[in-house]
């Protein structure tokens, strides 16, 4: 028979670190977004400016969007880790109670 062990306290204490990273990422995304917005169009509308814009703008938008997605995933991970530890703790307690009751 295999055994499953979970360090509930360690998981619960580690989970908020993901939310901190998400907040830091949000801050960096906001700063990047502000820089991108401030520089928008400074390259001009001539042939070279248009060529630069065609390559730069989609990449910048993708980077900002990607940062938003990663921050959201980190927040979900935080909540999921806490939920998993709560469930594990509940199931473990329930099984221990059942075993103590003679089942």
N, CA and C atoms as a LAMMPS dump frame, in Angstrom:
ITEM: TIMESTEP
0
ITEM: NUMBER OF ATOMS
309
ITEM: BOX BOUNDS ff ff ff
-5.0000000000000000e+02 5.0000000000000000e+02
-5.0000000000000000e+02 5.0000000000000000e+02
-5.0000000000000000e+02 5.0000000000000000e+02
ITEM: ATOMS id mol type element x y z
1 1 1 N 0.846 -1.172 0
2 1 2 C 0 0 0
3 1 3 C 0.896 1.242 0
4 2 1 N 0.553 2.192 -0.807
5 2 2 C 1.356 3.413 -0.866
6 2 3 C 0.842 4.433 0.142
7 3 1 N 1.689 5.388 0.428
8 3 2 C 1.361 6.391 1.435
9 3 3 C 1.418 7.778 0.805
10 4 1 N 0.507 8.619 1.215
11 4 2 C 0.487 9.995 0.732
12 4 3 C 0.656 10.911 1.925
13 5 1 N 1.655 11.758 1.849
14 5 2 C 1.875 12.716 2.926
15 5 3 C 1.885 14.127 2.375
16 6 1 N 1.249 15.011 3.076
17 6 2 C 1.2 16.412 2.665
18 6 3 C 1.559 17.262 3.873
19 7 1 N 2.521 18.134 3.702
20 7 2 C 2.865 19.072 4.761
21 7 3 C 1.931 20.27 4.614
22 8 1 N 0.793 20.185 5.266
23 8 2 C -0.269 21.179 5.125
24 8 3 C 0.221 22.565 5.53
25 9 1 N 0.909 22.648 6.642
26 9 2 C 1.383 23.956 7.121
27 9 3 C 2.345 24.596 6.121
28 10 1 N 3.236 23.792 5.56
29 10 2 C 4.196 24.331 4.59
30 10 3 C 3.496 24.808 3.324
31 11 1 N 2.516 24.028 2.858
32 11 2 C 1.787 24.436 1.649
33 11 3 C 1 25.716 1.885
34 12 1 N 0.328 25.786 3.037
35 12 2 C -0.458 26.985 3.337
36 12 3 C 0.432 28.209 3.494
37 13 1 N 1.603 28.026 4.085
38 13 2 C 2.483 29.178 4.274
39 13 3 C 3.163 29.591 2.972
40 14 1 N 3.326 28.652 2.042
41 14 2 C 3.959 28.972 0.76
42 14 3 C 2.985 29.604 -0.227
43 15 1 N 1.717 29.279 -0.116
44 15 2 C 0.719 29.742 -1.089
45 15 3 C 0.692 31.258 -1.275
46 16 1 N 0.722 32.057 -0.215
47 16 2 C 0.657 33.513 -0.403
48 16 3 C 1.833 34.097 -1.197
49 17 1 N 2.937 33.379 -1.247
50 17 2 C 4.082 33.875 -2.02
51 17 3 C 3.725 34.015 -3.499
52 18 1 N 2.858 33.154 -3.991
53 18 2 C 2.434 33.253 -5.384
54 18 3 C 1.621 34.524 -5.619
55 19 1 N 0.807 34.9 -4.64
56 19 2 C 0.031 36.143 -4.752
57 19 3 C 0.95 37.355 -4.732
58 20 1 N 2.022 37.284 -3.961
59 20 2 C 3 38.38 -3.919
60 20 3 C 3.668 38.53 -5.284
61 21 1 N 4.05 37.415 -5.886
62 21 2 C 4.657 37.465 -7.222
63 21 3 C 3.656 38.021 -8.23
64 22 1 N 2.393 37.64 -8.111
65 22 2 C 1.351 38.162 -9.008
66 22 3 C 1.229 39.672 -8.861
67 23 1 N 1.263 40.169 -7.638
68 23 2 C 1.177 41.617 -7.406
69 23 3 C 2.396 42.329 -7.986
70 24 1 N 3.575 41.738 -7.817
71 24 2 C 4.792 42.319 -8.403
72 24 3 C 4.695 42.343 -9.923
73 25 1 N 4.161 41.281 -10.482
74 25 2 C 3.996 41.204 -11.931
75 25 3 C 2.992 42.246 -12.418
76 26 1 N 1.918 42.446 -11.665
77 26 2 C 0.946 43.494 -12.006
78 26 3 C 1.603 44.871 -12.011
79 27 1 N 2.457 45.104 -11.027
80 27 2 C 3.167 46.379 -10.941
81 27 3 C 4.078 46.574 -12.155
82 28 1 N 4.814 45.537 -12.505
83 28 2 C 5.703 45.606 -13.666
84 28 3 C 4.902 45.793 -14.951
85 29 1 N 3.752 45.108 -15.045
86 29 2 C 2.9 45.249 -16.225
87 29 3 C 2.371 46.665 -16.346
88 30 1 N 1.961 47.246 -15.243
89 30 2 C 1.463 48.624 -15.269
90 30 3 C 2.551 49.588 -15.72
91 31 1 N 3.764 49.378 -15.217
92 31 2 C 4.882 50.233 -15.617
93 31 3 C 5.179 50.066 -17.104
94 32 1 N 5.197 48.829 -17.576
95 32 2 C 5.44 48.572 -18.994
96 32 3 C 4.341 49.173 -19.85
97 33 1 N 3.109 49.006 -19.416
98 33 2 C 1.969 49.558 -20.145
99 33 3 C 2.08 51.077 -20.255
100 34 1 N 2.492 51.731 -19.177
101 34 2 C 2.641 53.192 -19.182
102 34 3 C 3.734 53.628 -20.149
103 35 1 N 4.839 52.904 -20.166
104 35 2 C 5.94 53.237 -21.079
105 35 3 C 5.509 53.031 -22.524
106 36 1 N 4.852 51.923 -22.788
107 36 2 C 4.388 51.632 -24.15
108 36 3 C 3.409 52.708 -24.609
109 37 1 N 2.485 53.092 -23.736
110 37 2 C 1.495 54.12 -24.087
111 37 3 C 2.16 55.47 -24.322
112 38 1 N 3.15 55.802 -23.508
113 38 2 C 3.833 57.094 -23.643
114 38 3 C 4.643 57.173 -24.934
115 39 1 N 5.168 56.058 -25.375
116 39 2 C 6.013 56.038 -26.571
117 39 3 C 5.222 55.817 -27.855
118 40 1 N 3.95 55.489 -27.721
119 40 2 C 3.151 55.145 -28.893
120 40 3 C 3.187 56.253 -29.943
121 41 1 N 3.543 55.863 -31.125
122 41 2 C 3.549 56.784 -32.253
123 41 3 C 4.8 57.623 -32.389
124 42 1 N 5.717 57.563 -31.435
125 42 2 C 6.91 58.418 -31.506
126 42 3 C 7.823 58.037 -32.67
127 43 1 N 7.597 56.896 -33.241
128 43 2 C 8.427 56.445 -34.351
129 43 3 C 7.959 57.003 -35.69
130 44 1 N 6.851 57.703 -35.683
131 44 2 C 6.376 58.366 -36.9
132 44 3 C 5.514 57.466 -37.767
133 45 1 N 5.061 58.067 -38.867
134 45 2 C 4.156 57.347 -39.763
135 45 3 C 4.749 57.136 -41.152
136 46 1 N 6.027 57.463 -41.291
137 46 2 C 6.662 57.224 -42.589
138 46 3 C 6.878 55.722 -42.773
139 47 1 N 7.54 55.354 -43.841
140 47 2 C 7.74 53.944 -44.161
141 47 3 C 8.456 53.198 -43.026
142 48 1 N 9.505 53.816 -42.485
143 48 2 C 10.279 53.152 -41.434
144 48 3 C 9.499 53.102 -40.119
145 49 1 N 8.803 54.193 -39.809
146 49 2 C 7.981 54.226 -38.597
147 49 3 C 6.86 53.208 -38.657
148 50 1 N 6.236 53.096 -39.82
149 50 2 C 5.153 52.12 -39.988
150 50 3 C 5.676 50.692 -39.882
151 51 1 N 6.851 50.449 -40.454
152 51 2 C 7.449 49.113 -40.37
153 51 3 C 7.787 48.772 -38.918
154 52 1 N 8.353 49.746 -38.209
155 52 2 C 8.682 49.527 -36.804
156 52 3 C 7.414 49.258 -35.997
157 53 1 N 6.402 50.077 -36.223
158 53 2 C 5.134 49.942 -35.508
159 53 3 C 4.513 48.568 -35.746
160 54 1 N 4.578 48.108 -36.982
161 54 2 C 3.997 46.809 -37.322
162 54 3 C 4.652 45.659 -36.588
163 55 1 N 5.93 45.812 -36.268
164 55 2 C 6.634 44.754 -35.544
165 55 3 C 6.573 44.958 -34.029
166 56 1 N 6.634 46.215 -33.604
167 56 2 C 6.744 46.521 -32.175
168 56 3 C 5.414 46.427 -31.432
169 57 1 N 4.393 47.057 -31.964
170 57 2 C 3.118 47.165 -31.241
171 57 3 C 2.516 45.794 -30.911
172 58 1 N 2.403 44.868 -31.866
173 58 2 C 1.83 43.557 -31.508
174 58 3 C 2.65 42.827 -30.436
175 59 1 N 3.965 42.939 -30.521
176 59 2 C 4.815 42.292 -29.513
177 59 3 C 4.642 42.902 -28.137
178 60 1 N 4.56 44.225 -28.094
179 60 2 C 4.361 44.911 -26.813
180 60 3 C 3.005 44.552 -26.221
181 61 1 N 1.983 44.539 -27.053
182 61 2 C 0.642 44.172 -26.573
183 61 3 C 0.615 42.725 -26.08
184 62 1 N 1.31 41.859 -26.782
185 62 2 C 1.378 40.455 -26.385
186 62 3 C 2.096 40.301 -25.043
187 63 1 N 3.177 41.053 -24.852
188 63 2 C 3.92 40.987 -23.588
189 63 3 C 3.054 41.445 -22.423
190 64 1 N 2.36 42.553 -22.61
191 64 2 C 1.489 43.077 -21.553
192 64 3 C 0.355 42.084 -21.266
193 65 1 N -0.247 41.556 -22.31
194 65 2 C -1.321 40.577 -22.133
195 65 3 C -0.837 39.307 -21.457
196 66 1 N 0.352 38.861 -21.832
197 66 2 C 0.924 37.662 -21.219
198 66 3 C 1.187 37.844 -19.737
199 67 1 N 1.665 39.023 -19.379
200 67 2 C 1.914 39.307 -17.963
201 67 3 C 0.609 39.271 -17.17
202 68 1 N -0.451 39.779 -17.772
203 68 2 C -1.766 39.761 -17.123
204 68 3 C -2.23 38.319 -16.908
205 69 1 N -2.056 37.489 -17.923
206 69 2 C -2.458 36.077 -17.815
207 69 3 C -1.66 35.333 -16.747
208 70 1 N -0.356 35.563 -16.714
209 70 2 C 0.485 34.877 -15.729
210 70 3 C 0.114 35.312 -14.311
211 71 1 N -0.116 36.608 -14.119
212 71 2 C -0.511 37.098 -12.789
213 71 3 C -1.83 36.458 -12.354
214 72 1 N -2.764 36.344 -13.27
215 72 2 C -4.04 35.7 -12.956
216 72 3 C -3.859 34.231 -12.597
217 73 1 N -2.999 33.552 -13.336
218 73 2 C -2.736 32.135 -13.056
219 73 3 C -2.087 31.961 -11.684
220 74 1 N -1.207 32.876 -11.32
221 74 2 C -0.57 32.8 -10.004
222 74 3 C -1.582 33.01 -8.881
223 75 1 N -2.531 33.905 -9.103
224 75 2 C -3.588 34.114 -8.1
225 75 3 C -4.463 32.86 -7.969
226 76 1 N -4.779 32.252 -9.096
227 76 2 C -5.558 31.007 -9.065
228 76 3 C -4.783 29.901 -8.355
229 77 1 N -3.485 29.846 -8.599
230 77 2 C -2.644 28.848 -7.944
231 77 3 C -2.66 29.04 -6.431
232 78 1 N -2.601 30.29 -5.991
233 78 2 C -2.661 30.58 -4.557
234 78 3 C -3.944 30.024 -3.957
235 79 1 N -5.058 30.367 -4.569
236 79 2 C -6.358 29.914 -4.063
237 79 3 C -6.472 28.391 -4.114
238 80 1 N -5.972 27.788 -5.181
239 80 2 C -6.061 26.337 -5.337
240 80 3 C -5.209 25.609 -4.303
241 81 1 N -4.014 26.108 -4.042
242 81 2 C -3.169 25.473 -3.025
243 81 3 C -3.839 25.504 -1.654
244 82 1 N -4.428 26.631 -1.321
245 82 2 C -5.119 26.745 -0.037
246 82 3 C -6.313 25.795 0.004
247 83 1 N -7.058 25.737 -1.096
248 83 2 C -8.216 24.84 -1.163
249 83 3 C -7.789 23.376 -1.038
250 84 1 N -6.722 23.007 -1.714
251 84 2 C -6.228 21.624 -1.659
252 84 3 C -5.811 21.261 -0.239
253 85 1 N -5.086 22.155 0.412
254 85 2 C -4.645 21.848 1.773
255 85 3 C -5.835 21.754 2.726
256 86 1 N -6.81 22.626 2.552
257 86 2 C -8.018 22.557 3.39
258 86 3 C -8.753 21.237 3.179
259 87 1 N -8.891 20.825 1.928
260 87 2 C -9.578 19.56 1.627
261 87 3 C -8.811 18.366 2.177
262 88 1 N -7.491 18.391 1.971
263 88 2 C -6.674 17.283 2.467
264 88 3 C -6.803 17.175 3.98
265 89 1 N -6.725 18.314 4.641
266 89 2 C -6.839 18.342 6.094
267 89 3 C -8.196 17.8 6.553
268 90 1 N -9.242 18.202 5.864
269 90 2 C -10.595 17.758 6.202
270 90 3 C -10.755 16.251 6.003
271 91 1 N -10.277 15.756 4.866
272 91 2 C -10.374 14.321 4.578
273 91 3 C -9.538 13.52 5.57
274 92 1 N -8.335 13.998 5.848
275 92 2 C -7.45 13.308 6.782
276 92 3 C -8.079 13.236 8.174
277 93 1 N -8.654 14.338 8.617
278 93 2 C -9.32 14.376 9.924
279 93 3 C -10.519 13.437 9.948
280 94 1 N -11.305 13.456 8.883
281 94 2 C -12.483 12.593 8.795
282 94 3 C -12.091 11.117 8.832
283 95 1 N -11.06 10.759 8.078
284 95 2 C -10.601 9.363 8.074
285 95 3 C -10.071 8.957 9.443
286 96 1 N -9.335 9.842 10.079
287 96 2 C -8.808 9.544 11.414
288 96 3 C -9.951 9.355 12.409
289 97 1 N -10.968 10.209 12.306
290 97 2 C -12.139 10.074 13.184
291 97 3 C -12.858 8.748 12.937
292 98 1 N -13.005 8.38 11.663
293 98 2 C -13.655 7.113 11.318
294 98 3 C -12.872 5.927 11.877
295 99 1 N -11.557 5.978 11.753
296 99 2 C -10.722 4.883 12.246
297 99 3 C -10.771 4.812 13.77
298 100 1 N -10.831 5.946 14.405
299 100 2 C -10.905 5.969 15.87
300 100 3 C -12.245 5.431 16.353
301 101 1 N -13.255 5.546 15.491
302 101 2 C -14.587 5.067 15.848
303 101 3 C -14.776 3.582 15.604
304 102 1 N -13.763 2.905 15.131
305 102 2 C -13.856 1.462 14.949
306 102 3 C -14.226 1.027 13.548
307 103 1 N -14.216 1.919 12.592
308 103 2 C -14.549 1.509 11.223
309 103 3 C -13.419 0.785 10.559
